[in-house]
């Protein structure tokens, strides 16, 4: 883990996904933010009354799956095998889904 800088890689890649996700949904006016930590994040969605929306969350997860991207309905974890290209691809599919 030390030789491959596993921990710093996971934080770096996770931050790219975490920040990128939140920027994309904000740009589209959708309240569907990642919360938590860049290495372990959770998707939280809210409706116009600022109440948690399982419907919006389900719709986003469904649209991502249609684009062959699986996002856990619970916590999502970053692993050493995730690459910058993986994150860019995921964010591109999110932007498309929004």
ZADO-1210 file (C-alpha; in nm, 4 decimals, padded with zeros to 6 digits):
<atoms>
<atom x="00.0000" y="00.0000" z="00.0000" code="UNK" pos="1"/>
<atom x="00.2845" y="00.2397" z="00.0776" code="UNK" pos="2"/>
<atom x="00.4784" y="00.1634" z="-00.2406" code="UNK" pos="3"/>
<atom x="00.1771" y="00.2269" z="-00.4627" code="UNK" pos="4"/>
<atom x="00.0468" y="00.5241" z="-00.2589" code="UNK" pos="5"/>
<atom x="-00.2897" y="00.3506" z="-00.2329" code="UNK" pos="6"/>
<atom x="-00.4437" y="00.5787" z="00.0268" code="UNK" pos="7"/>
<atom x="-00.3507" y="00.9056" z="-00.1440" code="UNK" pos="8"/>
<atom x="-00.4679" y="00.7657" z="-00.4802" code="UNK" pos="9"/>
<atom x="-00.8085" y="00.6733" z="-00.3368" code="UNK" pos="10"/>
<atom x="-00.8529" y="01.0168" z="-00.1784" code="UNK" pos="11"/>
<atom x="-00.7458" y="01.1922" z="-00.4999" code="UNK" pos="12"/>
<atom x="-00.9754" y="00.9893" z="-00.7262" code="UNK" pos="13"/>
<atom x="-01.2591" y="01.0076" z="-00.4736" code="UNK" pos="14"/>
<atom x="-01.2305" y="01.3857" z="-00.4470" code="UNK" pos="15"/>
<atom x="-01.2477" y="01.4121" z="-00.8262" code="UNK" pos="16"/>
<atom x="-01.5731" y="01.2104" z="-00.8288" code="UNK" pos="17"/>
<atom x="-01.7170" y="01.3797" z="-00.5183" code="UNK" pos="18"/>
<atom x="-01.6487" y="01.7371" z="-00.6343" code="UNK" pos="19"/>
<atom x="-01.7292" y="01.6654" z="-00.9995" code="UNK" pos="20"/>
<atom x="-02.0621" y="01.5024" z="-00.9140" code="UNK" pos="21"/>
<atom x="-02.1691" y="01.7920" z="-00.6909" code="UNK" pos="22"/>
<atom x="-02.0693" y="02.0500" z="-00.9517" code="UNK" pos="23"/>
<atom x="-02.2623" y="01.8740" z="-01.2313" code="UNK" pos="24"/>
<atom x="-02.5874" y="01.8359" z="-01.0365" code="UNK" pos="25"/>
<atom x="-02.5614" y="02.1947" z="-00.9142" code="UNK" pos="26"/>
<atom x="-02.5133" y="02.3171" z="-01.2736" code="UNK" pos="27"/>
<atom x="-02.8317" y="02.1298" z="-01.3710" code="UNK" pos="28"/>
<atom x="-03.0272" y="02.2615" z="-01.0712" code="UNK" pos="29"/>
<atom x="-03.0745" y="01.9125" z="-00.9255" code="UNK" pos="30"/>
<atom x="-03.0477" y="01.8640" z="-00.5488" code="UNK" pos="31"/>
<atom x="-02.8699" y="01.5274" z="-00.5619" code="UNK" pos="32"/>
<atom x="-02.5397" y="01.5706" z="-00.3849" code="UNK" pos="33"/>
<atom x="-02.2745" y="01.3315" z="-00.2687" code="UNK" pos="34"/>
<atom x="-02.2123" y="01.3709" z="00.1026" code="UNK" pos="35"/>
<atom x="-01.9593" y="01.2177" z="00.3376" code="UNK" pos="36"/>
<atom x="-01.5952" y="01.1687" z="00.2474" code="UNK" pos="37"/>
<atom x="-01.4362" y="01.1345" z="-00.0979" code="UNK" pos="38"/>
<atom x="-01.3395" y="00.7739" z="-00.0222" code="UNK" pos="39"/>
<atom x="-01.6848" y="00.6822" z="00.1138" code="UNK" pos="40"/>
<atom x="-01.9690" y="00.8929" z="-00.0170" code="UNK" pos="41"/>
<atom x="-02.3457" y="00.8629" z="-00.0204" code="UNK" pos="42"/>
<atom x="-02.5938" y="01.0092" z="-00.2671" code="UNK" pos="43"/>
<atom x="-02.8593" y="01.2238" z="-00.0974" code="UNK" pos="44"/>
<atom x="-03.1466" y="01.3701" z="-00.2976" code="UNK" pos="45"/>
<atom x="-03.4012" y="01.6292" z="-00.1913" code="UNK" pos="46"/>
<atom x="-03.7280" y="01.7578" z="-00.3344" code="UNK" pos="47"/>
<atom x="-03.8525" y="02.1167" z="-00.3590" code="UNK" pos="48"/>
<atom x="-03.9674" y="02.1022" z="00.0062" code="UNK" pos="49"/>
<atom x="-03.6108" y="02.0086" z="00.1068" code="UNK" pos="50"/>
<atom x="-03.7288" y="01.6626" z="00.2125" code="UNK" pos="51"/>
<atom x="-03.5264" y="01.3564" z="00.1202" code="UNK" pos="52"/>
<atom x="-03.6505" y="01.2177" z="-00.2112" code="UNK" pos="53"/>
<atom x="-03.6155" y="00.8441" z="-00.2720" code="UNK" pos="54"/>
<atom x="-03.7953" y="00.8980" z="-00.6043" code="UNK" pos="55"/>
<atom x="-03.5276" y="01.1359" z="-00.7331" code="UNK" pos="56"/>
<atom x="-03.2528" y="00.9097" z="-00.6032" code="UNK" pos="57"/>
<atom x="-03.4107" y="00.6079" z="-00.7734" code="UNK" pos="58"/>
<atom x="-03.4436" y="00.7995" z="-01.0997" code="UNK" pos="59"/>
<atom x="-03.0786" y="00.9079" z="-01.0968" code="UNK" pos="60"/>
<atom x="-02.9568" y="00.5572" z="-01.0118" code="UNK" pos="61"/>
<atom x="-03.1802" y="00.4140" z="-01.2863" code="UNK" pos="62"/>
<atom x="-03.0498" y="00.6605" z="-01.5455" code="UNK" pos="63"/>
<atom x="-02.6902" y="00.5844" z="-01.4486" code="UNK" pos="64"/>
<atom x="-02.7527" y="00.2096" z="-01.4791" code="UNK" pos="65"/>
<atom x="-02.9010" y="00.2681" z="-01.8265" code="UNK" pos="66"/>
<atom x="-02.5628" y="00.4229" z="-01.9070" code="UNK" pos="67"/>
<atom x="-02.3816" y="00.1200" z="-01.7602" code="UNK" pos="68"/>
<atom x="-02.2681" y="00.2973" z="-01.4425" code="UNK" pos="69"/>
<atom x="-02.3607" y="00.1400" z="-01.1097" code="UNK" pos="70"/>
<atom x="-02.3813" y="00.3723" z="-00.8116" code="UNK" pos="71"/>
<atom x="-02.4662" y="00.2075" z="-00.4829" code="UNK" pos="72"/>
<atom x="-02.7957" y="00.3145" z="-00.3246" code="UNK" pos="73"/>
<atom x="-02.6006" y="00.3110" z="00.0027" code="UNK" pos="74"/>
<atom x="-02.2426" y="00.4224" z="00.0590" code="UNK" pos="75"/>
<atom x="-02.0126" y="00.4180" z="-00.2444" code="UNK" pos="76"/>
<atom x="-01.6492" y="00.3308" z="-00.1894" code="UNK" pos="77"/>
<atom x="-01.3475" y="00.4227" z="-00.4005" code="UNK" pos="78"/>
<atom x="-01.0866" y="00.1546" z="-00.4613" code="UNK" pos="79"/>
<atom x="-00.7294" y="00.1574" z="-00.5851" code="UNK" pos="80"/>
<atom x="-00.8450" y="00.0099" z="-00.9173" code="UNK" pos="81"/>
<atom x="-01.0522" y="00.3208" z="-01.0033" code="UNK" pos="82"/>
<atom x="-00.8706" y="00.5424" z="-01.2515" code="UNK" pos="83"/>
<atom x="-00.9018" y="00.9038" z="-01.3523" code="UNK" pos="84"/>
<atom x="-01.0554" y="00.7806" z="-01.6798" code="UNK" pos="85"/>
<atom x="-01.3187" y="00.5858" z="-01.4825" code="UNK" pos="86"/>
<atom x="-01.4136" y="00.9004" z="-01.2945" code="UNK" pos="87"/>
<atom x="-01.4260" y="01.1160" z="-01.6084" code="UNK" pos="88"/>
<atom x="-01.6446" y="00.8539" z="-01.7788" code="UNK" pos="89"/>
<atom x="-01.8778" y="00.8395" z="-01.4777" code="UNK" pos="90"/>
<atom x="-01.9076" y="01.2174" z="-01.4610" code="UNK" pos="91"/>
<atom x="-01.9739" y="01.2378" z="-01.8335" code="UNK" pos="92"/>
<atom x="-02.2567" y="00.9841" z="-01.7975" code="UNK" pos="93"/>
<atom x="-02.3968" y="01.1764" z="-01.5001" code="UNK" pos="94"/>
<atom x="-02.3997" y="01.4983" z="-01.7031" code="UNK" pos="95"/>
<atom x="-02.5813" y="01.3100" z="-01.9817" code="UNK" pos="96"/>
<atom x="-02.8332" y="01.1642" z="-01.7339" code="UNK" pos="97"/>
<atom x="-02.9053" y="01.5059" z="-01.5824" code="UNK" pos="98"/>
</atoms>
